Amino acid sequence: MKTFCLTIVIVVVLLSCSNGIQAQITLTKLNQVELMKQFVGAWKSEMFQDTIWSGEIKSFGTGLEGYFKAETKGKVVIEQKQLMGYDKKTDKFIETDLYKGSGIIIYTIWFASKNKATELPYEFITNPEKTPSKWDIDFKSADQFTETYTQNNKVIAVYTFNRDKK
Amino acid sequence: MKPFCLTTMVVFLLFYSNITQAQITQTKLDQVELMKQFTGYWKCDIAKDTTRFWDVKSFGTGFECYLKVVSKGKVIMEAKRLWGYDKNIDKYIGLEVTKGKDMKVYAQWFTSNYKGEAIPYSNISNPEMASFKGESEFKSPDMYVITTIVNNIPVKTDTYTRIK
């Protein structure tokens, strides 16, 4: 009788633990496509004195496309087009930024929690800990996020983007 | 006599060196200029009543592209691509996002004035290992063909003609 009871207890405990672990894995698996939609809309940031960075990001399938420009004293000094697509193999987004007057840069970007994302050069997608530079994005609210640029573990700049409700 | 021969040899080597340098200069292709051949609005008949339209617009030295496949008047596929020049590899990089599909990253470059190649970006350091390859050839400013090669076997050829 004792052996039978012990077996039942062990089986029940193990099954219970297994379900708990499964539930935790399901909870921690973030939906990158949904989270990236937080970027959709028009945004504005005062990057430097007299320089405003503004633009808009739109959905395209599971990806995003964007156009941004930097204006200094009303004059456009930088123009940029973006295209981002979800890579299911890495469960991350791949982003290309095309600048007028220069070339293209590829990044990878992903959310590590519901409000926080990291962006770094594409070549470090498999070993992000080795990147010399990265952007940490933090959604403070649905209408505001910050971008912290770090180089060699040193914070170089922090930019605040506010939703542009034109 | 020997010093004369040596001098002649040095002159010959210098001359030969200049020829080699000239050849290198000649074979260096201007990828940015050559890619401009793709600018425009193109169409490709891929099946009966089904046409692929390809709109390529300049943005700086890069291009923004919109692709749609129309069958019997209905759009059945849409994709966007952003192409940009990467001077470090002297090639173009393109990210393609297709509605309902996973994204793709390509590297593309011209190998002569009218012929180019495209491979997955993941194969950029070893292009010969790419299982997928696209070969493009401009037959005229208003027509080009793309041959899709899978595992070294050509599987299809699409002909694009300029609409505008």
HADDOCK unambig.tbl for C-alpha pairs under 7 A between the chains (distance, minus, plus):
assign (segid A and resid 60 and name CA) (segid B and resid 99 and name CA) 6.87 0.50 0.50
assign (segid A and resid 61 and name CA) (segid B and resid 99 and name CA) 4.40 0.50 0.50
assign (segid A and resid 61 and name CA) (segid B and resid 100 and name CA) 6.23 0.50 0.50
assign (segid A and resid 62 and name CA) (segid B and resid 99 and name CA) 6.90 0.50 0.50
assign (segid A and resid 63 and name CA) (segid B and resid 97 and name CA) 6.51 0.50 0.50
assign (segid A and resid 83 and name CA) (segid B and resid 82 and name CA) 6.44 0.50 0.50
assign (segid A and resid 85 and name CA) (segid B and resid 97 and name CA) 5.69 0.50 0.50
assign (segid A and resid 85 and name CA) (segid B and resid 103 and name CA) 5.18 0.50 0.50
assign (segid A and resid 86 and name CA) (segid B and resid 102 and name CA) 6.35 0.50 0.50
assign (segid A and resid 86 and name CA) (segid B and resid 103 and name CA) 5.96 0.50 0.50
assign (segid A and resid 87 and name CA) (segid B and resid 102 and name CA) 6.13 0.50 0.50
assign (segid A and resid 87 and name CA) (segid B and resid 103 and name CA) 6.00 0.50 0.50
assign (segid A and resid 88 and name CA) (segid B and resid 102 and name CA) 6.87 0.50 0.50
assign (segid A and resid 96 and name CA) (segid B and resid 95 and name CA) 6.72 0.50 0.50
assign (segid A and resid 98 and name CA) (segid B and resid 62 and name CA) 6.97 0.50 0.50
assign (segid A and resid 98 and name CA) (segid B and resid 84 and name CA) 6.11 0.50 0.50
assign (segid A and resid 100 and name CA) (segid B and resid 59 and name CA) 6.29 0.50 0.50
assign (segid A and resid 100 and name CA) (segid B and resid 60 and name CA) 4.25 0.50 0.50
assign (segid A and resid 100 and name CA) (segid B and resid 61 and name CA) 6.92 0.50 0.50
assign (segid A and resid 101 and name CA) (segid B and resid 60 and name CA) 5.52 0.50 0.50
assign (segid A and resid 101 and name CA) (segid B and resid 61 and name CA) 6.85 0.50 0.50
assign (segid A and resid 103 and name CA) (segid B and resid 61 and name CA) 6.88 0.50 0.50
assign (segid A and resid 103 and name CA) (segid B and resid 84 and name CA) 5.68 0.50 0.50
assign (segid A and resid 103 and name CA) (segid B and resid 85 and name CA) 5.04 0.50 0.50
assign (segid A and resid 103 and name CA) (segid B and resid 86 and name CA) 5.71 0.50 0.50
assign (segid A and resid 104 and name CA) (segid B and resid 84 and name CA) 4.76 0.50 0.50
assign (segid A and resid 104 and name CA) (segid B and resid 85 and name CA) 5.86 0.50 0.50
assign (segid A and resid 104 and name CA) (segid B and resid 86 and name CA) 5.96 0.50 0.50
